[in-house]
């Protein structure tokens, strides 16, 4: 048998390498199986608690809306940015409390009712909002001025930036992946700010002026619970929950922490 010319041999080797690389590229990494476990309501328990502030709260300067007459007209009094919202006895509002771990094997129904982010008085209401993956976020504009909703999510979620003129119908968006504290701003009114939290499970709550929260229907287990506050950051606690048990925890934020 005659030896093959060198250029033919090199071509064959190159073709083999290309085919091998293409095969490897086409082989996607195996995906974890979708969660299938259901929470048994007969053994589920609850975690309740409060978030509060100890010490004198920080002072924030009033928002300067003087360059926007429509915003000034909508706010006859000075507006203090609600970065630290306090109720009676140091109760902290707008604290997001959620389960941080150990829920990956459970599946849950996705709510179809939208959560609402409103624009009123040239402010976002509420300032902190939580929703589920694939749950509709409905954005309203009650002001007589145009707003620009700039949602700066991180990949694999999609960022978006939409304007909403006065009197226009509300619009909806969804998020395909869980993500914490997605900032929302307005390019027209730079003081407007909100935060979105997107979860893949129902075990989260946002405190009101009472500072209370409740995580209901948890399966028995050990959990890391995290509390996020815009100014003071996060705190973690570990809670072990037995069947049909209810436990209470308290998150205390202090000046200087």
N, C-alpha and C positions, 0 to 999 in steps of 0.2 A: 504494500500500500504506500502510495506516495505521501510524503509529509505535507500537511496543509501549509499554505503560505502564512507568514507571521501575521499579516493584517487580517486574514480571515479568522485566525485563532483569537486575536485580540477582540475582534468584533463579537465573537461568540461569548467570550468571557464577559464583555460589557453588557451584552443582552441578558445574560444570566443574572448579573448583578442588578440590573434595572428591574427585571421581573421579581427578583427576591425582595427588593426595596418596596416595590409597589404592593406586593402581597402583605408585607409588614405594615405599610401605611394604611391598607384597607382593613386590617384587623383592629377594630376599635377595642379599647380596654373593656373588660367585662363590667357591666353595671350591676350595682347591688340590687337584689330583688326588692320590689316595692313592699312597703309595710303591709302586713295583713292582720296583725293582732287587733282585737277590739277590746276596749275597756269594759270590764264587767261592772255594771252599776251596783251590783249587790255587795261588792267589796271596795268600791271607790270611796275615797275620803276627801277632805278639804284642808286647805291651808289659808288661814285668815291672818290679818295683821294690820299694822299702821305704819305710816312714815311720818316722821316729825323732825322739827328743827330745834336744836338746843342753842340758845344764845341769841344775840341781837342780829336780825337779818341784814344783809347788805343793802345799801342804798344805791339806786340807779337814777340817772338823770332823766328828766322828761324827754319824750321824743319830740324832735323839732320837725313839725309838719308844715312850717310856714311857706315852703315853696309849692305846696299843693293846696290851693284854696278849698277844693272839694273835701279834702281830708280834715282841714281845720273846721269847716262847717259841720262835718259829721261828729266832731269831738269838741263840744263846748268847754270841756275841762281838759287840763293837761293829762296826757297818757303816759303812765310809767310802764316800761316794758315788763311783762309778767314773767321774768326769768326765774324768780323765786316767789311762788304764789303760796301765801300762808293763810290758814284759817285760824280758828280759836285754839289756844293752848299749844301753839307751835305746829299744828297739823300742816303737812306739806301736800299741796295739790300738784297735779301733773307729774307725779313720779310713776314711771313705768316699772311694774314688778312682773317678773316672768320666770318660768322654769328654764334653766340654762342647759340642762343635761338629761340624759337617760330617757328619751321618749321616741327614739328613732324607729322602734318596731311597731308602733301603733299607727293606725290610720283613722282619719276623722272626716266627717262630712264638712264640705266647704260652705260657709254661709253665703246665701244669695242676696241678702239685704245689704245695700251699700252703706258704708260709713261716709259721713259728710264732712268735708273741709269747706268752711264758709269764709268769705271775705266780706267783712262788715266793719265800718268805721276805719277803713284802711289798715285793718289788722286781720291776721288769720285767727279763726275760731274753729276748733280749739287750737291752742299752741302745740299741744302734743296729742298725737292720734295713733292708735294701734289698730291693725286689721290683719286678716289672714291672707296667705298666698291665694291668688285668683279671686279674692273677694273684691267687688267693685268699690272703687274710691270715687265718690261723686263730689265735684267741685262746683260751688255756687259763687256768684258775685252779686251781693246786695247793694253795692255802692254805685253812686252815679258817676263813676270814673273807671277807666280801663285798668285792669290789673294784668300782670304777667306772672304766671305760675311756673317757677323754675325748680324742677325736682331733680336733684343731683344724686341719683342712685349710682351704685358701683356695679360693674359687671359681676355676674351674668345678668343682673337686672338692667333695664333700659332707662336711661335718663330721658327726660322730656321737658319741653319748654313751650308753653302755650299761653296765648293772650286771651282774655275774656272781657269783652266790651260790655258796657252797661245794658241791662235788659236782655242780654243773650241767654239762651237756655243753658242749663248746667251740662257738664260733660263728665264722662266716666273714664277711668283708667284702671288697670290692674297691674299687679306685680307677680312675676312667675317664680320668684325665689325669695326665701326669707332674708331679711336684712335689718340691721339695727340702726337707729337714729339717722335716717335719710334726711338731710337738710332741705328745706323748702324756702325759697326766697322770692322776692318780686323785683324784677329789674327796674321797674318804674318807681317803686317806693322801697328804698333800700332798708328801711327799719322793719319791714314785714318779715317775719320768720316763723317757721313751724318745723316740727320734726315728725317723721313718719316711722313707725315700727311695723315690720311685716313678719308674721310668725307662721310656722307650718303646723302649729298645734293650738288648741284653744286655751292654754293655761297661761294667761296674762291678764293684767288689769292696769288701769290708769287711775290713780287716786284722785278724788275730788277734794273739796275744801275740808272735808272731815279727815283726810289723810288715810282713809280706810281702803283696804283691798281684799279681794277674795279670789282664790284659785279653786274652783269647784270640780268635783268629779275626777280626781286624780287616782290612778291605780296605785296600789301599795308599792313602796320602794323608797330609795334614798335619792334626794334631789338637791341640786345646787340652785338656790333661788337668788336672782340678781335684781337689785333695785337701781334704776338710773334716774338721776336728777340733773337737769341741764347745767346748773352752776356747780354742783358739788361732785358730780361724777357718779361712780358706781360703788355698790357694796354687795358682797356675797354672803350668803349663809347656807349651811347644809342642814337639811331636815329629813328625818326618816319617818315615813308615814306607814302605819299599819293598816290592816283592813278596816274599813268603815271609821277610821280615826280622823279627828279634826285637831289640828295643831295651830297655834298662834305664834307669830314672830313679829318682831318690831325692828324697823330700820330707823336708826337715829343718826341724823346728819348734824355735824357740829361746825361751828365757825372755825375756819382754818383747815378743815379736812377736805 
